[in-house]
C-alpha cells in the first residue's frame, strides 16, 4: 500500500496504477476519465452559447448595451449606391448595427397616447432613413424590409408586428413593436430590431418559436403578433347593403 500521495499529473502515479491495478480495473478507470472529460468539455461549450439572451429592459425599445455597434459593414455615400453594393440581409443588418441610433422623443410622439391626440406621423422612407439613420422600431423595420425586397425578394421579407401588454413611459402608452422576418432554406429569421440592431435571430422552425423566445427576452407578455406586408394600420371596413332595385 502506498502511504505517499502523488497527483494525477505525476508519472509516479501512473506507474503505481499500472503496477497495482489489474487490466480490467485500469480499463474502467480510463473509460471513466474519458467520459468525465467529454462531459466537462460539453458543459463548458454550452455555458458560452445560450440560445436565449439575457433579459432586456421591458420599458424601452431602445438598444441594450450588449448590442453596441461592432463588426465591419459596407457603407455608401447614398442610398442608391448602397443598393448597388449590398447583396444580402447580412449587409443590411451590419449597416444598421453600425449606423442606427434610437430616438426616444420620436418614440413618445409615435406612442398610442400622442397619436390619438395629434394624429398619425409619417414613417421615414428608406432613403431618408439612410441619410439620417435615427428613429424608432418601425423606421428601421421599414428601411430593412423595403431594402431587402429590392435586393432579395425571394426570401419573402415581411413585417412582424408584435403587440405587448402596454407599458407607460413618460405618461405615454407603448404597445406595438416592429421588426422584419425573412425565410431561408425553409427556416425563419428575424432582424431590423431596434432593441438588437445588428443582430439576426434564427434559424427558427416557426414564427411562434421566435415569438415565445422573444417574449422571454423582452420580459413582456406578447398578446398578439402577425406577419404583414405593410406597416400601415389595417382599416376595418363595414359592409353596406345596396338598396334593392
VENHU-V502291 format. One line per field, one symbol per residue. burial: 1 if it has 24 or more other C-alpha atoms within 12 Angstrom, else 0. A space follows every 10 residues. Layout:
burial = ???
This chain:
burial = 0000000000 0000000000 0000000000 0000000000 0000000000 0000010111 1111001000 0001100010 0110010111 1111111111 1111011111 1100000000 0011111011 0011111111 1111111111 1100111111 1111011000 0111111111 1110000111 1111111111 1101001001 1011101111 0100111100 1000000000 00000
